[in-house]
């Protein structure tokens, strides 16, 4: 079963930030400059988190994971431009 997760980050170092983005583009869709929306299995979530933990500096960086249920995902709203690639989330 897959889970919808919003990953938001605040990384203080440009080099580490680029590494974080390179990881996250493999797991989800960038919906804002520092926000990715992902639909992942538990194994994929664990792998992604482990990869990010190796890069993130706990004293100066922050990565937040928001797990949303199916009924919450369909209620999400936005104002302004569409996500960069214009894709809709497909719930699996």
C-alpha positions in Angstrom: 0.0 0.0 0.0 1.2 3.5 -0.8 1.1 6.6 1.4 0.9 10.3 0.4 3.7 12.2 2.1 4.6 15.9 1.8 8.3 16.5 2.4 9.4 20.0 3.3 12.9 21.1 4.0 15.0 24.0 5.1 18.7 23.3 4.4 21.2 26.0 5.2 24.0 24.9 2.9 23.7 25.1 -0.9 25.6 22.0 -1.6 23.6 19.9 0.9 20.4 21.4 -0.4 21.3 20.3 -3.9 21.9 16.8 -2.7 18.6 16.7 -0.9 16.8 17.8 -4.1 18.6 15.2 -6.1 17.2 12.5 -3.7 13.7 13.9 -3.5 13.2 14.2 -7.3 13.5 10.4 -7.4 10.6 10.0 -4.9 8.1 12.7 -5.7 7.0 15.9 -7.5 8.2 19.3 -6.5 5.2 21.4 -5.6 7.0 24.3 -4.2 10.7 25.5 -3.9 11.3 23.4 -0.8 8.3 21.0 -0.9 7.8 17.7 -2.5 4.7 15.6 -2.7 5.3 11.8 -2.8 3.2 8.7 -3.1 5.4 5.9 -1.7 5.4 2.4 -0.2 6.7 2.0 3.4 10.0 0.6 2.0 10.4 3.6 -0.3 9.7 6.0 2.6 12.3 4.3 4.8 14.9 4.3 2.0 14.3 8.0 1.2 14.5 8.9 4.9 17.8 7.0 5.4 19.3 8.6 2.3 18.3 12.1 3.6 19.6 11.5 7.1 23.1 10.9 5.7 23.1 14.4 4.3 21.1 16.6 6.7 23.0 18.3 9.5 20.7 18.1 12.5 22.0 21.3 14.1 21.3 23.6 11.1 18.9 21.8 8.8 15.3 20.6 9.0 13.3 18.1 7.0 9.6 17.6 7.8 7.4 14.7 6.7 3.6 15.1 6.6 1.6 11.9 6.1 -1.8 12.6 4.6 -4.7 10.2 4.4 -6.6 9.8 1.1 -9.5 12.0 2.2 -7.1 14.8 3.2 -5.2 14.6 -0.1 -8.3 15.2 -2.1 -9.2 18.2 0.0 -5.9 20.0 -0.6 -6.2 23.4 -2.3 -3.8 25.8 -4.1 -3.8 29.3 -5.3 -1.6 30.4 -8.1 0.4 28.5 -10.6 0.2 24.7 -11.1 3.0 22.4 -10.1 5.9 22.6 -12.5 5.0 19.4 -14.3 1.3 19.9 -14.0 0.7 16.3 -12.9 -2.1 15.3 -10.6 -1.5 12.9 -7.7 -2.7 9.4 -8.5 -3.7 7.4 -5.4 -2.6 3.8 -5.6 
